[in-house]
Amino acid sequence: MVGRDKECVVSKRFFEQGRVLACASVVLMMASSNAVAQTQTWILESTAQRVLQVAPESGAAEAEVKARQGSLGQASVWPNPTIEIGASNSMGKDDGQGGTDLNQFSITQPLPLSGRLGLQRKQADASLKQAQANVSQQRLLLEYEAARVFHGLQSSRAQLDLARQRLESADEFQYIGQRREAAGDLSRLARLRLDLVRESARQQIATAEGRFSEALSDFQTLLNMADAEPRLEALSQFPLLLPLADLEQRLDSHPALMAARQGVEAARHGVAVASAGRFADPEVWLAQERDVLSGRRQNAIAFGVAVTVPLWDRSKGNIEAARASRQKAQFEVDALQRQLGSQVHLNHLHLSHLIEQGRDFRLHVLEPAEEIFQLSRKGFAAGHVEILNLVDAVDTYFNARSRYLELLQGAWLEAAALRRAAGLSLFNNQGIGQ
């Protein structure tokens, strides 16, 4: 008994140690994942790649492809034969032996001679290609969502940094104001204005922190990341822009259009399948019967063909429904092509305006505002600039930088929308947002 107790104690200790090691391994893996997330500098491509890996929408689209593959394999399979076995006591009554015997056996095989199986296979193949194109379309939508979240976090982070810089400058001006007031070189009213400037900067930090927190939560949720503040590529330059003619030429290979066209093809084969369904498959049957013939029990073999005559049901409604579905699919292709063409044109026009506006804003507003701010800063420290001029220079400069960041974010979001409308992926195309 003592030996068994020792074995139990030792086993329990090993079990507890194993459980502790397993928990420690999980914690280390999570810590390692968080460390990677913190040290990695996220760019648009890596963000989109992560989203494509973890998004359930990608798995759903790929699962639909597998389902269509199964339907394709099933489309050309022959129908199963039917076997019938029967028993009766008729022979026992005829020859006086009595009892019940198996005396009927038949097998019936439908023959799909109308070409229906080949038509079903073509329809299933078109449906499979449609599902494959939908996978690419779903990837485009996820890339756009990744770009929206990534650039939103970029912008909110840049606005937060800008708000902190504004507070630093307000602290500097407040310190200079207190020193000048003590020296009798600045009125109390002017110094109170500086206090107001600092408080305003502090309030803007609170607003910027809230927006950054929301954008960070959106980023972490989409990328399925643990709580960590990622390092991001700086939001500094405007995206590149392809000529509109190049985008319009690529539009014909848009995944959404390709999927819609395969839908038309599947609907067209659906009309043929419905037409072939007007006539039921003929059935060949073979039967063996056992009966009392010439005073003794004997087997008899029979065979034949059964054909359904389409007198009442000619599948007219199914054919009309299939034709209407084909027309609807074609109308949807035409509408989608028109919509994508219009959207590409509008996105391209808007993006070109944003890029032009941003460059003009930087040259004629941001750079002069920065020069005025620096001169006012030095002049105020030397006692040569009035407080109102300083406040105006501070507001103009930081508002100009904030507006420039808004133009940058708007341009990158418009570039993402243009890629989505033109059917361009981040991973196999160059020119927009690269």
Sequence and secondary structure as in RCSB ss.txt:
>XXXX:A:sequence
MVGRDKECVVSKRFFEQGRVLACASVVLMMASSNAVAQTQTWILESTAQRVLQVAPESGAAEAEVKARQGSLGQA
SVWPNPTIEIGASNSMGKDDGQGGTDLNQFSITQPLPLSGRLGLQRKQADASLKQAQANVSQQRLLLEYEAARVF
HGLQSSRAQLDLARQRLESADEFQYIGQRREAAGDLSRLARLRLDLVRESARQQIATAEGRFSEALSDFQTLLNM
ADAEPRLEALSQFPLLLPLADLEQRLDSHPALMAARQGVEAARHGVAVASAGRFADPEVWLAQERDVLSGRRQNA
IAFGVAVTVPLWDRSKGNIEAARASRQKAQFEVDALQRQLGSQVHLNHLHLSHLIEQGRDFRLHVLEPAEEIFQL
SRKGFAAGHVEILNLVDAVDTYFNARSRYLELLQGAWLEAAALRRAAGLSLFNNQGIGQ
>XXXX:A:secstr
 HHHHHHHHHHHHHHHHHHHHHHHHHHHHHHHHHHHHHHSEE HHHHHHHHHHH HHHHHHHHHHHHHHHHHHHH
T     EEEEEEESHHHHHHS  S EEEEEEEEEE  TTSHHHHHHHHHHHHHHHHHHHHHHHHHHHHHHHHHHH
HHHHHHHHHHHHHHHHHHHHHHHHHHHHHHHHTTSS HHHHHHHHHHHHHHHHHHHHHHHHHHHHHHHHHHHHT 
 S   EE    S      HHHHHHHGGG HHHHHHHHHHHHHHHHHHHHHHTTS   EEEEEEEEEEETTEEEEE
EEEEEE    SS   HHHHHHHHHHHHHHHHHHHHHHHHHHHHHHHHHHHHHHHHHHHHHHIIIIIHHHHHHHHH
HHHHHHHT S HHHHHHHHHHHHHHHHHHHHHHHHHHHHHHHHHHHHT  TTT  SS  
